[in-house]
């Protein structure tokens, strides 16, 4: 991606330089003029090389964060991410306590016979209980190779178990010395395997797949945790990470109804091959039936183990009645600490082994029940009147309604359950279509590609054509003027439009998410402040026009606030009528082609330049008194002195001449400059309307220039400019 951007930008710069050189080149010019034309591309290319060199030098001079500090910062970020997931997954904001999920070694009969024979190759199979979610970290730390596979049915709690493992392992890092972490300490990093793409895996060696997997892990550290690429690569190459890989069963397309896709689990098998080749410590989660399907995928290299080797395998067990009742009591208890009365009939039925037990024994189904019947006026006893299949369908059908009703964001924005269900259905249809057409995972939502929901071409054509067409129109209009400055501007517009058009159709171009959380951190606020300060410092002074630097950030924040207003958006939109009434007429005037006051000065400069060209002869020179140096360009005459406007002659800056006549620097400096001007002999002098704005800055008010100016007589004038020629 970065390499493609550099190539396109470099080619655009070269093409722009070639176009400008071709348009300005005149074989009849003398050697000096031709050298001047050739200096333009040389200067632009030199500037580009200098900028790249400066950027590389800046990168080299950046302080390198100590590896231990990088490890701790990453661990803190990973823990915060997994803790947020646990809070959301368990549906609570107080201290979370997951249901008491237990796991065992896969005993005889607990998995299909085909996988039992595979497991027997490297571990004892006794079916005994191995532990629970509370001591999963202890179980992992007892594994000599640091390799663990968590198997289970859909909704059994694999992701919650892995997240709890990550949190517990990172918490133990906090007990280690702060100044020097042992090199064997590894940071557990949760990663979603459906987003893993190892490219074309057919005929690729396992070692090559292992290198691709390492590169993918490094890329996720950069993307998800904002690590510098070099630091991410150093952590991966230095074996300072413990990849916790979730969703091996979700990497490949969903099996079709005829079962034809059940044997095409090449992406998942490629990950297993990469892990077996690298031998790194890893934690892996997969549905147990899919684990068998992956092991039976055809096309495996000879002698390649179809499962994760040298790993402890554990199987998540269904919840027991006492665990479910304990979880419900923890969530819905009265002042006396006992389960609330509305849940008691359900608890009694579970204790007696009612058929509903096989539904709520699944942690996912238990979560659905808790979410659906959170309200005090709801009756979870309704589930007792349903069959297990009816209960599952009922809980799933009411999930969106229950979540929307209790979500503050949904309530504030007026979202209904129907709205959310329609949106999710649209995304689900897109995911299903994409998984079939492109062989992608059904659960892998690629945000930069969600535009495909609207169709194949329309969303890409619109953002591509609008800026490209605008750039093309303005570039064409400015190019026809024939002025060098406008041709440079035209080339820049064409370059910008071409680059934008290329990336609009580049499917690999990611859409950068606007991370508003940056303003809540001291580092983020410092970065914003430094960038604004750098832009302001480029002008050396903070004049009012520099506030334009703040406009992009202010507009983004305003747009964000506008979307959060809800019903108040109509009032704010009505307020926008005020600037529309104030500034709308002037823009309407500009669109109709009439005289526009905002360009009046430029029109006068062009008119004055036309008169100057009529009054001039080859070899004539020009001096402009005032603050309109563009007249030199429009008139196409050489400057007679080093002074292109009045600022160094009066000591008054251009943006202050209307209200100030006292020099901002020592008077002796402007006096020396005026003496130098009096020693020049410009053929034509153009006096702009400085006197109209501030008569004290008129050229006639300076005694040391009166004798010099007396040599000139008026030959023409416009509304705001008087033109003189030397007698």
CORLIN-V626339 format. One line per field, one symbol per residue. ss: DSSP state (h for helix, s for strand, l for the rest). burial: + if it has 16 or more other ideal C-beta (glycine too) atoms within 10 Angstrom, else -. A space follows every 50 residues. Layout:
ss: ???
burial: ???
//
This chain:
ss: lhhhhhhhhhhhhhhhhhhhhhhhllllllhhhhhhhhhhhhhhhhhhhh hhhhhhhhhhhlllllhhhhhhhhhhhhhhhhhhhhhhhlllllllllll lsssslllllllhhhhhhhlllllllllsssshhhhhhhhhlllllssss sslllllhhhhhhhhhhhhhhhhlllllllllllllsssssshhhlllll lllllhhhhhhhhhhhhhhhhhhhhlllhhhhhhhhhlllsssssslhhh lllllllllhhhhllhhhhhhhhhhhhhlllsssssshhhhhhhhlllll lllllllllllsssssllllhhhhhhhhhhhlslllllslhhhhhhhhhh hlllllhhhhllhhhhhhhhhhlllllllhhhhhhllhhhhhhhhhhlhh hhhhhllhhhhhhlllhhhhhhhhhhhhhhhhhhhhhhllllllllhhhh hhhhlllhhhhhhhhhhhhhhhhhhhhhhllllhhhhhhhhhhhhhhhhh hhhhlllllllllllhhhhhlhhhhhhhhhhhhhhhhllllllhhhhhhh hhhhhhhhhhhhhhlhhhhhhhhhhhhhhhhhhhhhhhhhhlllllhhhh hhhhhhhhhhhhhhhlllllsssssllllhhhhhhllsslllllllhhhh lllhhhllllllllllhhhhhhhhhhhhlllllssssslhhhhlhhhlhh hlhhhhhhhllsssssslllssssssl
burial: -------+---++--++-++---+------------+---+--+------ -----------------+-++++++-+++-+++-++--+++----+-+++ ++++++---++---++-++-----+----++++--++-++-----+++++ +++-++++++++++++++++--+-------+----+++++++++++-+-- +--+-+-+++-+++-++++++--++-+---++++++---+++++++++++ +++-------++-+++++++++++++++-++++++++++++++++-+--- -----+++--+++++++++-+-+++++++-++------+---+--++-++ ---+-++-++++++++++++++++-----+--++-+-+--++-++--+-+ ++++-----+------+--+---------++--++----+++++-+--++ -+-------+---+--++--++--+--++---+--++++++-+++++++- ++++-------------------------------+------------+- ---------------------------------------------+---- +--++++++-++--++---+++++++++-+++-++-+--++-++++++++ +++---+-----+------+--++--++---++++++++++--+--+++- -+--+--+---+---+-+-++++++--
//
